[in-house]
Structure formats: C-alpha cells, structure tokens
Amino acid sequence: MSVTSELRDDGIRVVTMDHPPVNALTVQGWFDLADTLDAAGADAATKVVVLRAEGKGFNAGVDIKEMQNTTGFDALIGANKGCYAAFKAVYECAVPVIAAVHGFCLGGGVGLAGNSDIVVASDDAYFGVPEVNQGALGAATHLARLVPQHLMRTLFFTARTIPAADLVQHGSVFDVVPRDQLDELALGLAAEIAEKDGRVTRAAKEALNGIDPIDVNRSYRFEQGFTMELNLMGVSDELRDDFAGTDKAQTKQARSGR
C-alpha cells in the first residue's frame, strides 16, 4: 500500500506514504495521495492532517523507471496530472496540513512540503529539486515557498540540495529535531491545532489561501508546460534514460508505440 490514512480520536488524521525503496510514487500513487487528502478534508471529524512517510526518506518525486518503461506517453502525462492533483489536494485541503519530513525531500516531495501549512523536519532531512538533471521543470513554485527567490533559483539551476536546518532561519521549517522525535513534534503541533474549534480553523485555512499572493496551482501548471515541450524535443527521455539506466533505443521505440 503506497498511501494510508488513520483518523485518531483527537481529530488528527495521519496520512502516511510508504512506497519502497525511496517513496518515488507511481502515477497511481500520486492520485491515491490526492484522493486521500481530499477525503480527509471532506471528513468533518478531521481537524488537522499530518503528512508523513515511512522508509529512507519523505519523498523522492515521481517513479522515473515507471515512466521510462511505459509505452507511449501515458505515464508522463499521468505523472504530470497526478502531481498536480496531489499538490493541489495539500494546498486546498480544508484543514491545516503538517508535513513531517525526514531524509530526502526531492522533486515532488518539495511540491508536497511547499504546499503544506507547516513543515517540521528531522535533522537528517534535506530538500531539493533535481528536475533539470532529468530534463523536466516543476516545483520551483513550491521551492519558492521554502526559500527566498535568488536562493531558489540557485538551487533550481544547480540541482543542489539544502538541509532542513538551514530552512529554519528562513521560517519555512518550524523546527528540526532528531529523527526519532519527528512524529512526536508533528503530533504535538497537530494536537494544539486540534484543540481549536474546527469551524474556525477551516475558515482560517480558506482565508489564508485567499490572501496568498501566488496562485500555486496556476504557477505549477505553467511550469509543467515547459516540461512537455522538453519531452516533445526528446531531451527529457535522454536524461531520464541516463538516470534510470534504461536503453535509449528501447525508450524511443516505446514512445512511438511500435
């Protein structure tokens, strides 16, 4: 199971991603996550969501091997739509979403964390958007919610990562703790929120989204358009083949449907 959801008696809903080996979600996994978060917000008993993961790291983005071993462009288009749906579901969840990040938070992981209301992290956590290495664009929208503009551009163009501890000074990560204390930190913050009147926190979430200076859904969709152009040019397949260790000739044949 890639995504599970558990509602506690105190109104805290814990949503967990668990897709070994690195939580690089398949197309279906992204849609499952979106559906889970949509359902969480629609459930009046849910007061706050903690989004966490099992395994080596929080999220490594899309499953590139699935993309490179799928005939035609269905997996590529599916990944684009699935990520869009999942990021949107985090942002538009009717209740606050706390991202509890450990280990790596890359690509799509940054989309999830960047659209969350609160981010907490373990001391081994780091964030990055390596999309340029794989011939794609995207999640700069969400990285820009974690770091200032020029730092975002530096990280994006170089595909470098930044440790969670550095994000505390920017105010985008609330706190960093040892890994074995991460769930306790996230649940403690969630408990504070859950104690409030749910009608107020739901109204507050909608109000805060309403005054957000950036339309994150539209901004991310704009980025995805350039990803599609790079794919049509064949650039993305070349770079993803290098990353995934797949055969370029086979990928080209698969894309043509022959």
C-alpha positions as CSV (number, residue, x, y, z in Angstrom):
1,M,0.0,0.0,0.0
2,S,1.5,3.3,-1.0
3,V,-0.8,5.6,1.0
4,T,-2.6,5.0,4.2
5,S,-4.9,7.2,6.3
6,E,-5.7,6.9,10.0
7,L,-8.0,9.2,12.0
8,R,-7.2,9.4,15.7
9,D,-9.7,10.1,18.4
10,D,-8.4,13.6,18.9
11,G,-9.2,14.6,15.3
12,I,-5.7,14.3,14.0
13,R,-5.5,12.4,10.7
14,V,-2.2,10.8,9.9
15,V,-1.5,10.2,6.2
16,T,1.5,8.0,5.5
17,M,3.3,7.4,2.3
18,D,5.1,4.1,2.1
19,H,6.4,3.0,-1.3
20,P,9.8,1.4,-1.1
21,P,12.6,1.8,-1.9
22,V,12.5,5.6,-1.9
23,N,8.9,6.7,-1.9
24,A,9.1,7.7,-5.6
25,L,5.4,7.5,-6.2
26,T,3.9,5.8,-9.3
27,V,1.2,7.6,-11.3
28,Q,-1.5,5.8,-9.3
29,G,0.3,6.6,-6.1
30,W,0.0,10.3,-6.7
31,F,-3.7,10.1,-7.5
32,D,-4.2,7.9,-4.4
33,L,-2.5,10.6,-2.3
34,A,-4.7,13.3,-3.8
35,D,-7.8,11.3,-3.2
36,T,-6.8,10.5,0.4
37,L,-6.2,14.2,1.2
38,D,-9.4,15.3,-0.5
39,A,-11.3,12.7,1.6
40,A,-9.5,13.9,4.8
41,G,-10.6,17.5,4.2
42,A,-14.2,16.4,3.4
43,D,-14.5,14.5,6.7
44,A,-15.8,16.8,9.4
45,A,-14.1,14.7,12.1
46,T,-10.7,15.6,10.7
47,K,-9.3,18.7,12.3
48,V,-5.7,18.6,11.1
49,V,-3.6,16.3,8.8
50,V,-0.1,15.1,9.5
51,L,1.5,14.1,6.2
52,R,4.5,11.7,6.9
53,A,6.4,8.8,5.3
54,E,8.0,5.5,6.2
55,G,11.3,4.3,4.8
56,K,14.5,6.1,3.9
57,G,13.1,9.5,3.1
58,F,9.9,11.6,2.8
59,N,9.5,11.5,-1.0
60,A,11.8,11.2,-4.0
61,G,9.3,12.5,-6.6
62,V,7.9,10.6,-9.5
63,D,8.8,7.0,-10.4
64,I,11.1,7.6,-13.3
65,K,11.6,3.9,-14.0
66,E,7.8,3.5,-14.5
67,M,7.9,6.4,-16.9
68,Q,10.8,5.1,-18.9
69,N,9.3,1.6,-19.1
70,T,5.8,2.6,-20.3
71,T,4.8,2.6,-23.9
72,G,3.7,5.9,-25.3
73,F,3.3,9.0,-23.1
74,D,0.6,7.8,-20.7
75,A,3.0,7.6,-17.7
76,L,4.4,11.0,-18.4
77,I,1.0,12.7,-18.7
78,G,-0.2,10.7,-15.8
79,A,2.6,11.8,-13.6
80,N,2.0,15.4,-14.5
81,K,-1.6,15.2,-13.7
82,G,-1.1,13.1,-10.6
83,C,1.5,15.5,-9.1
84,Y,-0.8,18.4,-9.9
85,A,-3.7,16.7,-8.2
86,A,-1.6,15.8,-5.1
87,F,0.0,19.2,-4.7
88,K,-3.4,20.9,-5.2
89,A,-5.0,18.5,-2.6
90,V,-2.4,19.5,0.0
91,Y,-2.9,23.2,-0.6
92,E,-6.7,23.0,-0.8
93,C,-7.2,20.5,2.0
94,A,-9.9,22.1,4.2
95,V,-7.8,21.7,7.3
96,P,-4.2,22.5,8.1
97,V,-1.6,20.1,6.8
98,I,1.6,19.5,8.7
99,A,4.4,17.9,6.6
100,A,6.8,15.8,8.8
101,V,9.9,15.4,6.6
102,H,12.8,13.0,7.2
103,G,15.7,12.1,4.9
104,F,15.3,13.3,1.4
105,C,12.5,15.6,0.1
106,L,13.1,15.9,-3.6
107,G,11.1,17.0,-6.6
108,G,7.5,16.0,-5.9
109,G,8.4,15.9,-2.2
110,V,9.1,19.6,-2.3
111,G,5.7,20.1,-4.0
112,L,4.0,18.4,-1.1
113,A,6.0,20.2,1.6
114,G,5.9,23.5,-0.1
115,N,2.1,23.5,-0.3
116,S,1.7,22.3,3.3
117,D,0.7,24.8,6.0
118,I,3.5,23.8,8.4
119,V,6.8,21.9,7.9
120,V,8.8,20.1,10.5
121,A,11.8,18.0,9.8
122,S,14.3,15.6,11.3
123,D,18.0,16.6,11.5
124,D,18.8,14.3,8.5
125,A,16.3,16.0,6.2
126,Y,17.2,17.9,3.1
127,F,15.3,19.5,0.3
128,G,16.0,19.9,-3.4
129,V,14.5,20.0,-6.9
130,P,16.8,18.0,-9.3
131,E,14.4,18.3,-12.2
132,V,16.9,19.9,-14.5
133,N,19.0,16.8,-14.3
134,Q,16.1,14.8,-15.7
135,G,15.1,17.2,-18.4
136,A,12.0,18.5,-16.5
137,L,10.7,21.6,-14.9
138,G,8.4,21.9,-12.0
139,A,8.1,22.5,-8.2
140,A,10.0,25.8,-8.4
141,T,6.6,27.2,-7.4
142,H,6.8,25.2,-4.2
143,L,10.6,25.6,-3.6
144,A,10.0,29.4,-3.7
145,R,7.7,29.0,-0.7
146,L,10.5,27.5,1.3
147,V,13.5,29.8,0.4
148,P,13.9,33.3,-0.9
149,Q,13.8,33.9,-4.7
150,H,17.5,34.1,-5.5
151,L,18.3,31.1,-3.4
152,M,15.5,29.2,-5.1
153,R,17.0,30.0,-8.5
154,T,20.5,28.9,-7.4
155,L,19.1,25.6,-6.0
156,F,17.0,25.1,-9.1
157,F,19.7,25.7,-11.7
158,T,22.4,23.7,-9.9
159,A,20.1,20.9,-8.6
160,R,21.7,21.3,-5.3
161,T,20.0,20.4,-2.0
162,I,19.6,22.4,1.2
163,P,19.5,20.9,4.7
164,A,16.3,21.4,6.8
165,A,18.3,23.1,9.5
166,D,19.1,26.0,7.0
167,L,15.4,26.4,6.3
168,V,14.6,27.2,10.0
169,Q,16.3,30.6,9.6
170,H,14.0,31.3,6.6
171,G,11.0,30.5,8.7
172,S,9.7,27.8,6.3
173,V,10.6,24.9,8.6
174,F,9.2,25.3,12.0
175,D,11.7,23.1,13.9
176,V,14.3,20.4,13.3
177,V,14.6,17.5,15.8
178,P,16.4,14.1,15.9
179,R,14.6,11.6,13.6
180,D,13.2,9.6,16.5
181,Q,11.4,12.7,17.8
182,L,9.9,13.8,14.5
183,D,6.5,12.2,14.8
184,E,6.2,13.5,18.4
185,L,6.9,17.0,17.2
186,A,4.4,16.8,14.4
187,L,1.7,15.3,16.5
188,G,2.3,17.8,19.3
189,L,1.7,20.7,16.9
190,A,-1.3,18.9,15.4
191,A,-2.7,18.4,18.9
192,E,-2.5,22.2,19.5
193,I,-4.5,22.8,16.3
194,A,-6.9,20.0,17.0
195,E,-7.9,21.7,20.3
196,K,-9.2,24.7,18.4
197,D,-12.8,24.9,17.1
198,G,-12.7,23.1,13.8
199,R,-15.1,25.6,12.2
200,V,-12.6,28.4,12.9
201,T,-9.5,26.5,11.6
202,R,-11.3,25.5,8.5
203,A,-12.4,29.1,7.9
204,A,-8.8,30.3,8.6
205,K,-7.4,27.8,6.1
206,E,-9.7,29.1,3.4
207,A,-8.9,32.7,4.4
208,L,-5.2,32.3,4.3
209,N,-5.3,30.6,0.9
210,G,-7.5,33.5,-0.3
211,I,-4.8,36.1,0.6
212,D,-1.9,34.1,-0.8
213,P,0.0,36.3,-3.3
214,I,0.7,33.4,-5.6
215,D,-1.8,31.1,-7.3
216,V,0.2,27.9,-6.7
217,N,-2.0,25.8,-8.9
218,R,-1.7,28.0,-12.0
219,S,2.0,28.7,-11.4
220,Y,2.9,25.0,-11.2
221,R,0.8,24.2,-14.3
222,F,2.7,26.9,-16.2
223,E,6.0,25.1,-15.3
224,Q,4.6,21.8,-16.5
225,G,4.0,23.3,-19.9
226,F,7.8,23.6,-20.4
227,T,8.3,20.1,-19.2
228,M,6.0,18.9,-22.0
229,E,8.0,20.9,-24.6
230,L,11.2,19.3,-23.4
231,N,9.6,15.9,-23.7
232,L,8.4,16.6,-27.3
233,M,12.0,17.6,-28.1
234,G,13.3,14.3,-26.8
235,V,15.6,15.9,-24.3
236,S,13.8,14.6,-21.2
237,D,13.8,11.0,-22.4
238,E,17.6,11.1,-23.0
239,L,18.3,12.4,-19.5
240,R,15.8,10.1,-17.7
241,D,17.3,7.1,-19.5
242,D,20.7,8.1,-18.2
243,F,19.2,8.4,-14.7
244,A,17.2,5.2,-14.8
245,G,19.8,3.2,-16.7
246,T,17.3,2.3,-19.4
247,D,18.1,1.7,-23.1
248,K,17.6,4.9,-25.2
249,A,16.6,2.9,-28.3
250,Q,14.0,0.9,-26.5
251,T,12.6,4.1,-24.9
252,K,12.4,5.7,-28.3
253,Q,10.6,2.7,-29.7
254,A,8.2,2.6,-26.7
255,R,7.3,6.2,-27.2
256,S,6.4,5.7,-30.8
257,G,4.2,2.8,-29.8
258,R,5.9,0.4,-32.2
